[in-house]
């Protein structure tokens, strides 16, 4: 699960081309979405915001694993029974997710949806789950048991009890789709922010770049860096609000799908790049992999940049971002 660890810095107003900025906040995919459109007039901007909402809703009705009628729910209902035909769009998203599972060696896994929720981060836990309970919690998780048939466009989960879900990629995918849709409609600037999965394009009405202020996870009421958005997408994953501490060790709410143990060592990861979907995959994976393995992974993909903050407050970032690597 991701947390929104940055503030979008907007300047509303008129430019030389008399463009206007309109913003709306709605609940989609079970999360907060902030949609910002820059257009020639208010009516056009509001109509295009409506189009974004309709597109996100369409995608949710394809891939939600909480709604029983969606294609992904049908796949889950037929786990261990039969392959299920899905739309090419759903098949391609699943295919990309499996590719991410492979490059992260399972640190990212869309079959995490089958994980037993034995960890509680609401203050009710008084002791760690037993090793056996933790091991048992991931017994139905394993991307290796997802079978794709491209010719038939089917998905088959080999084990009964398996489930797949796009909580870690779906919002990023939807944000990217809406950006591309708006560009195709001639909307030259805007932001689609799905609970921290942010796709941007163009500039503010006054001609300035969009910028984000990144929150200090050790002091949540302060911003430690303001970064202009020179990449189309930015995603943050974080763990500073939901965690437990046992024997002096901090366990985050982001769970390793291979082991069943919570992630440790990192408070937040912000990833910048061409795609919010892919940036989400990287940010989630780095939280699970930890600093050393996570940085080794993302440094193989130079189109993506990062700002990582450890539990001890150490900042590690890509050289090109201009963020000082220091101790908070």
Secondary structure, DSSP 8 states (H G I E B T S, - for coil): -----EEEE---S--TT--EEEEEEEEETTEEEEEEEEESSHHHHHHHHHHHHHHHHHHHHHH-SSSTTSHHHHHHHTTTT--EE--HHHHHHHHHHHHHHHHTTTSS-GGGGG-------SS---S---HHHHHHHTTT--GGGEEEETTTTEEEE-STT-----TTTHHHHHHHHHHHHHHHTT--EEEEEETTEEEEES--TTS---EEEEEETTEEEEEEEEEE--SSEEEEEE-SSSEEEETTEEEESSB-TTT--B--SEEEEEEEES-HHHHHHHHHHHHHH-HHHHHHHHTT-TT-EEEEEETT-BEEE-GGG-----B-
